[in-house]
Amino acid sequence: MEIQQPTNAGRSKLSWFEKAWQGFCRLVVKVFYRRFEVSGLDNLPDNRGIILCANHVNALADAVVLQAATRIAIRPLARSGLFENPLLKPILRQIGAVPIYRRGDPGFEASKNSNTFSQCYELLAMGETLIIFPEGQSHDVPQLMALKTGAARMALETVQATRTEPAVIPVGLTFPEKGKFRSAVLVQFGKPLDLTFPENSTQEQNVIELTGRIRAGLESITLNAESWEEINLIARVERFFAFRHGKYHQRNLQQRFRTQQRLIDAQRLLRKYEPDKVRGLITQLKQFEKICQHCGVKDYQLSIDYKPTLIGLYMLRMTWMLLVVFPIALWGIINSYIPYQLTKRLSDHIARGANQHDTAKMVLGLFFFSFIWGLQSYLTFHYFGWKWALAYIITLVVSAAAALLVRGEKQRIIENIRVFLLFLRKRDLKAYLRHKRQELEKELARMVRIANRLSNS
C-alpha cells in the first residue's frame, strides 16, 4: 500500500485545545517537579515527521513530561484500553492520540492495528510527531527492558508507503527520585538514527537492525544498572565527588547523569576484577554516612565555611523568609492541606508500583485541588460576591506558589542552624568528619584510576 505524499509536508497548526494541553502539561510538570531539565531539542528536525522512542518508567506521567518538554504537538500511541476511559477518551481524541491494540487485550483484532499503522504513516508524511514506548509497558526495572519491533516497523513501512523518511529519535527519561513530590526529571533527546541498510538485506533484517539501533540510542541516554541498590550507590558516590569540589548545586541534571553513567561502567569493571576492593570501599562509604547521619550532618554542610559575611547574608535571607514568604505560604498551606493529604494518602493505595506513583499523584491532585479550590471559590462568590471571589483565587495561586517555595526551605533552615550550633559546641567534630571524608576521597580516586586503567587495557 502506498499513501499519497502531501505536497506541503509540515506540521499542522496547533488547535486551541492543543495549545491549552501543552500549557497544562507544563504547569503540571512545573508544580510536581522541583527541577525539570531538557537537552537535545536541537536534534528535532522541523521539516519532516518524527518518531520519538522513549523509555517507559513512569506510566502516563511519561507522556505529560514529554509534551511539556517541547513546543510541538506530540501524538501519543496509546493502548486501546485507555480510549474506553470516559475521562481520558475526549482528551486523547483532541490531542490526536492513536490507539494501539495489543495481543491479550479484550477484543484484540490484528486488522485494527493495520488501520492504526496506516494512520501513523499519514501523520508522519504530514510532518507530525509521534511518541512510542518500544518497551511496550511501564515498569519499575532499573534498566531497559526488551524492545518491541513496532517502532522500527513503523519507520521503515512509512518510507515504503509515503516515500518520506521520518526522523527516529531516542528519548531518555530519567527520574532520580521517582514517586517523590517536588523531585526532578531529565529529558534527553538523542540524535536521529541512521535509516540506511545494505541493499541485499531483507525487510525483517532491517527491522531487527533498526530495533538494535534504537536500543543503543536509548542506552546512551538512560541509566542502566543491575539493581536499584546499584543506582542508589552510584548516586551517593556521584554526590560525594561533587560535594568534594563544592559544586554539587552548580551541576545540572545532565552533568550528574553523565557522571553516574561513567561510574556505573567503572563499578562493573571493578566488581569483575577487584571485587574485594569494591566491597571494602562500599563498607567505608556506609560507615562515613552512618557517622554523618548519627551527628545529623549533611555532606554539603562540611563544605561550608562559616565566615561573617556568609552568616550575615544567611541571616538576611532567613529573616526575609520568616517575615514575608512564610506568612504568605501559611495561607497556601491552610487552603491546600485537605486536597494535599487526600492526594498523598490515596495515591499510595491506587498506585500498583513505583512507576505509577507520579501518575496517580498527578491525576488525584488535579481532581482534589480543582474540586476543593473550586468549591471554596464558589462559596466565597456566593456569600461575598465576585470581587472577593477573584481576590480569593489570586491569593490561592500566590500562596500556593509560596508554599512550594518554602516546602523544603523550612527544613533546610532548621538543619543549617542546628549544624552551625553543633559545630560551635563541638569544634573538633567538623575537622574529624572532614578528615574521614578526605580519606574516603583518596580511596575513591584510587579506584577510579584503577577503573580507567582497566577500561583502556
C-alpha positions as CSV (number, residue, x, y, z in Angstrom):
1,M,0.0,0.0,0.0
2,E,1.3,3.5,-0.9
3,I,-0.1,6.7,0.6
4,Q,-0.1,9.8,-1.4
5,Q,2.6,12.1,-0.1
6,P,1.3,15.6,0.8
7,T,2.5,18.4,-1.4
8,N,3.4,20.6,1.6
9,A,4.8,18.3,4.2
10,G,4.9,20.1,7.6
11,R,3.4,20.2,11.0
12,S,-0.2,21.3,11.2
13,K,-1.1,24.4,13.1
14,L,-1.9,23.8,16.8
15,S,-5.5,23.9,17.7
16,W,-6.7,25.9,20.7
17,F,-7.1,22.6,22.7
18,E,-3.5,21.5,21.8
19,K,-2.1,24.8,23.0
20,A,-4.1,24.6,26.2
21,W,-3.0,21.0,26.6
22,Q,0.7,21.9,26.2
23,G,0.2,24.7,28.8
24,F,-1.5,22.3,31.1
25,C,1.3,19.8,30.8
26,R,4.0,22.4,31.5
27,L,2.0,23.7,34.6
28,V,1.7,20.1,36.0
29,V,5.4,19.4,35.5
30,K,6.4,22.7,37.0
31,V,4.3,22.1,40.1
32,F,5.1,18.4,40.5
33,Y,8.9,18.6,39.8
34,R,11.2,21.0,41.5
35,R,13.8,20.6,38.7
36,F,12.9,20.0,35.1
37,E,15.7,19.9,32.5
38,V,15.6,19.2,28.8
39,S,18.5,18.7,26.5
40,G,18.9,17.9,22.8
41,L,15.9,19.9,21.5
42,D,18.1,20.9,18.5
43,N,18.0,17.3,17.4
44,L,14.3,17.6,16.5
45,P,14.0,18.4,12.7
46,D,11.3,20.9,11.7
47,N,10.9,19.7,8.1
48,R,9.8,16.0,8.5
49,G,7.8,13.6,10.6
50,I,9.3,12.4,13.9
51,I,9.0,9.1,15.8
52,L,10.1,9.7,19.4
53,C,11.2,6.4,21.0
54,A,11.3,6.8,24.8
55,N,11.9,4.5,27.7
56,H,8.8,3.9,29.8
57,V,9.3,4.2,33.5
58,N,6.5,6.4,34.9
59,A,3.2,5.3,33.3
60,L,1.0,8.2,32.0
61,A,3.4,10.8,33.5
62,D,5.9,10.0,30.8
63,A,3.6,11.4,28.1
64,V,2.9,14.5,30.1
65,V,6.6,15.2,30.7
66,L,7.4,14.7,27.0
67,Q,4.7,17.1,25.9
68,A,6.0,19.6,28.5
69,A,9.5,19.3,27.1
70,T,8.7,20.5,23.6
71,R,6.5,23.1,21.9
72,I,5.5,20.9,19.1
73,A,2.3,18.7,19.3
74,I,3.0,15.1,20.2
75,R,0.6,12.4,19.0
76,P,1.0,9.5,21.5
77,L,0.4,5.9,20.6
78,A,-1.7,4.7,23.5
79,R,-3.1,1.3,24.3
80,S,-6.7,0.9,23.1
81,G,-8.0,0.4,26.7
82,L,-7.3,4.0,27.6
83,F,-9.8,5.1,24.9
84,E,-12.5,3.4,26.9
85,N,-11.9,5.6,29.9
86,P,-14.7,8.3,29.8
87,L,-12.3,10.9,31.3
88,L,-9.3,10.2,29.1
89,K,-11.1,9.4,25.8
90,P,-12.0,13.1,24.9
91,I,-8.5,14.3,25.8
92,L,-6.8,11.5,23.7
93,R,-9.1,12.3,20.8
94,Q,-8.4,16.1,21.0
95,I,-4.6,15.7,21.1
96,G,-4.6,13.2,18.2
97,A,-3.6,10.1,20.1
98,V,-3.6,6.9,18.1
99,P,-4.9,3.6,19.6
100,I,-2.6,0.5,19.7
101,Y,-4.3,-2.9,20.0
102,R,-2.1,-5.4,21.9
103,R,-2.3,-9.1,21.9
104,G,-4.2,-10.3,25.0
105,D,-6.3,-7.1,25.2
106,P,-10.1,-7.8,25.2
107,G,-11.4,-7.8,21.6
108,F,-8.0,-7.8,20.0
109,E,-8.1,-7.9,16.2
110,A,-4.9,-7.6,14.1
111,S,-6.8,-5.7,11.4
112,K,-7.3,-2.8,13.8
113,N,-3.6,-2.3,14.1
114,S,-3.3,-2.2,10.3
115,N,-5.6,0.8,10.3
116,T,-3.6,2.3,13.2
117,F,-0.3,2.0,11.2
118,S,-1.9,3.5,8.1
119,Q,-2.9,6.5,10.2
120,C,0.6,6.8,11.5
121,Y,2.1,6.7,8.0
122,E,-0.2,9.6,7.0
123,L,0.6,11.6,10.2
124,L,4.4,11.2,9.7
125,A,4.1,12.1,6.0
126,M,2.4,15.3,7.1
127,G,5.3,16.2,9.4
128,E,3.6,15.2,12.6
129,T,5.4,13.9,15.7
130,L,4.5,10.5,17.2
131,I,5.6,9.1,20.6
132,I,6.0,5.4,21.1
133,F,7.4,3.4,24.0
134,P,9.3,0.5,22.5
135,E,9.4,-1.4,25.8
136,G,5.6,-1.9,25.5
137,Q,4.7,-1.1,29.1
138,S,5.7,0.9,32.1
139,H,8.0,-0.8,34.6
140,D,10.0,-0.5,37.8
141,V,13.2,-2.2,36.5
142,P,16.3,0.0,36.7
143,Q,17.3,-0.8,33.1
144,L,15.8,-1.0,29.6
145,M,13.5,-4.0,29.0
146,A,13.4,-5.9,25.8
147,L,12.2,-3.7,22.9
148,K,9.3,-4.4,20.7
149,T,9.8,-4.0,16.9
150,G,6.8,-1.8,16.4
151,A,8.8,1.5,16.2
152,A,11.2,0.1,13.7
153,R,8.5,-1.4,11.5
154,M,6.6,1.9,11.6
155,A,9.6,3.9,10.5
156,L,10.5,1.5,7.6
157,E,7.0,1.0,6.4
158,T,6.4,4.8,6.4
159,V,9.3,5.1,4.0
160,Q,7.8,2.4,1.8
161,A,4.2,3.8,2.0
162,T,4.9,7.5,1.6
163,R,8.4,7.8,0.1
164,T,9.2,10.1,3.1
165,E,11.8,9.2,5.8
166,P,10.8,10.1,9.3
167,A,13.4,11.0,12.0
168,V,13.6,8.2,14.5
169,I,14.9,9.8,17.8
170,P,15.6,8.0,21.1
171,V,14.4,9.9,24.2
172,G,15.8,9.2,27.6
173,L,13.6,10.0,30.7
174,T,15.4,10.0,34.0
175,F,13.7,10.4,37.3
176,P,16.3,10.5,40.1
177,E,13.6,10.2,42.8
178,K,10.7,8.6,41.1
179,G,7.4,8.9,43.0
180,K,8.6,11.7,45.2
181,F,6.7,15.1,45.0
182,R,9.0,18.0,44.1
183,S,11.7,15.8,42.9
184,A,13.4,16.1,39.4
185,V,13.2,14.9,35.9
186,L,15.7,14.9,33.0
187,V,14.6,14.6,29.4
188,Q,17.3,13.9,26.8
189,F,16.5,13.9,23.0
190,G,19.1,11.9,21.1
191,K,20.3,12.3,17.5
192,P,18.2,11.0,14.6
193,L,19.1,7.4,13.9
194,D,20.5,6.2,10.5
195,L,17.9,4.5,8.4
196,T,20.2,3.2,5.7
197,F,20.8,-0.5,5.3
198,P,22.7,-2.8,3.0
199,E,21.0,-3.3,-0.3
200,N,20.9,-7.1,0.0
201,S,19.3,-7.1,3.4
202,T,15.6,-8.2,3.9
203,Q,12.9,-6.1,5.5
204,E,12.9,-8.3,8.5
205,Q,16.7,-8.0,8.9
206,N,16.3,-4.2,8.6
207,V,13.6,-4.2,11.4
208,I,15.9,-6.2,13.7
209,E,18.9,-3.9,12.9
210,L,16.9,-0.7,13.5
211,T,15.5,-2.0,16.7
212,G,19.1,-2.6,17.8
213,R,20.0,0.9,16.9
214,I,17.0,2.3,18.9
215,R,18.2,0.3,21.9
216,A,21.7,1.5,21.6
217,G,20.4,5.1,21.3
218,L,18.3,4.7,24.4
219,E,21.1,3.0,26.4
220,S,23.3,6.1,25.7
221,I,20.7,8.4,27.4
222,T,19.4,6.2,30.2
223,L,20.9,4.8,33.3
224,N,21.1,1.0,33.1
225,A,22.0,-0.8,36.3
226,E,21.6,-4.3,37.6
227,S,19.6,-3.2,40.6
228,W,18.2,-0.2,42.4
229,E,20.8,-0.7,45.1
230,E,23.4,-0.1,42.4
231,I,21.6,3.1,41.3
232,N,21.5,4.4,44.9
233,L,25.1,3.6,45.5
234,I,26.2,5.3,42.3
235,A,24.1,8.4,43.1
236,R,25.7,8.6,46.6
237,V,29.2,8.3,45.1
238,E,28.4,11.0,42.5
239,R,27.2,13.4,45.2
240,F,30.3,12.6,47.3
241,F,32.6,13.7,44.5
242,A,30.5,16.7,43.7
243,F,30.5,17.9,47.3
244,R,34.2,17.4,47.4
245,H,34.7,20.3,45.0
246,G,31.8,22.3,46.4
247,K,30.0,22.2,43.1
248,Y,27.0,19.9,43.7
249,H,24.3,22.6,43.5
250,Q,26.0,24.1,40.4
251,R,25.8,20.9,38.4
252,N,22.8,20.4,36.2
253,L,20.9,17.1,35.9
254,Q,22.7,16.2,32.6
255,Q,26.1,16.6,34.2
256,R,25.1,14.4,37.1
257,F,23.6,11.9,34.7
258,R,26.8,11.7,32.6
259,T,28.9,11.2,35.8
260,Q,26.7,8.5,37.0
261,Q,26.9,6.7,33.7
262,R,30.7,6.7,33.9
263,L,30.5,5.5,37.5
264,I,28.2,2.6,36.5
265,D,30.7,1.5,33.8
266,A,33.6,1.8,36.3
267,Q,32.0,-0.2,39.1
268,R,31.1,-3.0,36.7
269,L,34.8,-3.3,35.8
270,L,35.9,-3.1,39.4
271,R,33.3,-5.7,40.6
272,K,34.7,-8.1,37.9
273,Y,38.4,-7.5,38.5
274,E,38.6,-6.0,42.0
275,P,35.6,-7.3,43.9
276,D,37.3,-7.2,47.4
277,K,38.3,-3.6,47.0
278,V,34.8,-2.7,45.9
279,R,33.3,-4.3,48.9
280,G,35.8,-2.5,51.2
281,L,35.0,0.8,49.6
282,I,31.3,0.3,50.0
283,T,31.8,-0.5,53.7
284,Q,33.9,2.7,54.2
285,L,31.2,4.8,52.5
286,K,28.4,3.3,54.6
287,Q,30.4,3.9,57.8
288,F,31.0,7.5,56.9
289,E,27.3,8.0,56.0
290,K,26.3,6.4,59.3
291,I,28.6,8.7,61.3
292,C,27.1,11.8,59.5
293,Q,23.6,10.5,60.0
294,H,24.2,10.0,63.7
295,C,25.5,13.6,64.0
296,G,22.7,14.9,61.8
297,V,25.2,16.4,59.3
298,K,24.7,16.5,55.6
299,D,27.7,16.2,53.2
300,Y,27.2,19.8,51.8
301,Q,27.4,21.2,55.3
302,L,31.0,20.0,55.7
303,S,31.9,22.3,52.7
304,I,30.5,25.4,54.3
305,D,33.0,27.9,55.7
306,Y,31.1,29.9,58.3
307,K,32.6,33.4,57.6
308,P,30.9,36.5,59.0
309,T,29.8,37.7,55.5
310,L,28.2,34.3,54.8
311,I,26.5,34.3,58.2
312,G,25.2,37.8,57.7
313,L,23.7,37.0,54.2
314,Y,22.2,33.9,55.5
315,M,20.5,35.8,58.4
316,L,19.1,38.3,56.0
317,R,17.7,35.6,53.8
318,M,16.2,33.8,56.8
319,T,14.6,37.0,58.0
320,W,13.1,37.6,54.6
321,M,11.7,34.1,54.5
322,L,10.3,34.3,58.1
323,L,8.7,37.7,57.9
324,V,7.5,37.8,54.3
325,V,7.4,34.4,52.5
326,F,6.4,32.1,55.3
327,P,3.2,34.1,56.2
328,I,2.1,34.0,52.6
329,A,2.9,30.3,52.3
330,L,1.0,29.6,55.5
331,W,-2.2,30.7,53.8
332,G,-1.5,28.4,50.9
333,I,-0.7,25.5,53.3
334,I,-4.1,26.0,55.1
335,N,-6.0,26.0,51.8
336,S,-4.1,23.1,50.3
337,Y,-3.9,20.8,53.4
338,I,-7.1,18.8,52.7
339,P,-6.5,18.2,48.9
340,Y,-2.8,17.6,49.5
341,Q,-3.4,14.9,52.2
342,L,-6.1,13.2,50.1
343,T,-3.8,13.1,47.1
344,K,-0.9,11.8,49.2
345,R,-2.8,9.1,51.0
346,L,-5.0,7.8,48.2
347,S,-2.1,7.7,45.7
348,D,-0.3,5.2,47.9
349,H,-3.3,2.9,47.7
350,I,-4.0,3.3,44.0
351,A,-0.5,3.1,42.6
352,R,0.5,-0.5,41.9
353,G,4.2,0.2,41.8
354,A,6.8,2.9,41.9
355,N,6.3,3.6,38.2
356,Q,2.7,4.6,38.9
357,H,3.1,6.9,41.9
358,D,3.8,10.1,39.8
359,T,0.8,9.4,37.6
360,A,-1.5,8.7,40.5
361,K,-0.5,11.9,42.3
362,M,-0.9,14.0,39.2
363,V,-4.4,12.7,38.4
364,L,-5.6,12.8,42.0
365,G,-4.0,16.1,42.7
366,L,-5.7,17.6,39.7
367,F,-9.1,16.3,40.8
368,F,-8.9,17.2,44.5
369,F,-7.3,20.6,44.2
370,S,-9.6,21.6,41.3
371,F,-12.7,20.4,43.2
372,I,-11.9,21.8,46.7
373,W,-10.4,25.1,45.5
374,G,-13.4,25.4,43.1
375,L,-15.8,24.8,46.0
376,Q,-14.1,27.3,48.2
377,S,-14.1,29.9,45.4
378,Y,-17.8,29.3,44.7
379,L,-18.7,29.7,48.4
380,T,-16.7,33.0,48.5
381,F,-18.6,34.2,45.5
382,H,-22.0,33.1,46.9
383,Y,-21.6,34.9,50.2
384,F,-19.3,37.8,49.4
385,G,-19.6,38.5,45.6
386,W,-17.4,38.2,42.6
387,K,-14.7,40.7,43.7
388,W,-13.9,38.8,46.8
389,A,-14.0,35.6,44.9
390,L,-11.5,36.9,42.4
391,A,-9.3,38.2,45.2
392,Y,-9.5,34.8,46.9
393,I,-8.5,32.9,43.8
394,I,-5.5,35.2,43.3
395,T,-4.4,34.6,46.9
396,L,-4.8,30.8,46.4
397,V,-2.4,30.9,43.4
398,V,0.2,33.2,45.0
399,S,0.2,31.5,48.4
400,A,0.3,28.0,46.8
401,A,3.4,29.1,44.9
402,A,5.0,30.4,48.1
403,A,4.2,27.2,49.9
404,L,6.0,25.2,47.2
405,L,9.0,27.6,47.5
406,V,9.3,27.1,51.2
407,R,8.4,23.4,51.3
408,G,12.0,22.3,51.6
409,E,13.4,25.6,52.7
410,K,12.0,25.4,56.2
411,Q,13.6,22.1,56.9
412,R,16.9,23.2,55.4
413,I,17.0,26.4,57.5
414,I,16.3,24.4,60.7
415,E,19.0,21.8,59.8
416,N,21.6,24.5,58.9
417,I,21.0,26.4,62.2
418,R,21.3,23.2,64.2
419,V,24.5,22.1,62.5
420,F,26.0,25.6,62.9
421,L,25.3,25.5,66.6
422,L,26.6,21.9,66.8
423,F,30.0,22.9,65.2
424,L,30.2,25.8,67.6
425,R,29.8,23.5,70.6
426,K,32.0,20.7,69.2
427,R,34.7,22.4,67.2
428,D,36.7,19.2,66.6
429,L,33.7,17.4,65.0
430,K,33.8,19.2,61.7
431,A,37.6,18.7,61.4
432,Y,37.1,15.0,62.2
433,L,34.4,14.5,59.6
434,R,36.4,16.3,57.0
435,H,39.4,14.1,57.7
436,K,37.2,11.0,57.4
437,R,35.9,12.3,54.1
438,Q,39.3,13.1,52.8
439,E,40.4,9.5,53.5
440,L,37.4,8.2,51.6
441,E,38.1,10.6,48.7
442,K,41.6,9.3,48.3
443,E,40.3,5.7,48.1
444,L,37.5,6.6,45.7
445,A,40.1,8.5,43.5
446,R,42.4,5.5,43.5
447,M,39.5,3.1,42.5
448,V,38.6,5.5,39.6
449,R,42.2,5.3,38.4
450,I,42.1,1.5,38.5
451,A,38.8,1.5,36.5
452,N,40.4,3.8,33.9
453,R,43.3,1.5,33.5
454,L,41.0,-1.5,33.2
455,S,38.9,0.2,30.6
456,N,41.9,1.2,28.5
457,S,43.6,-2.2,28.7
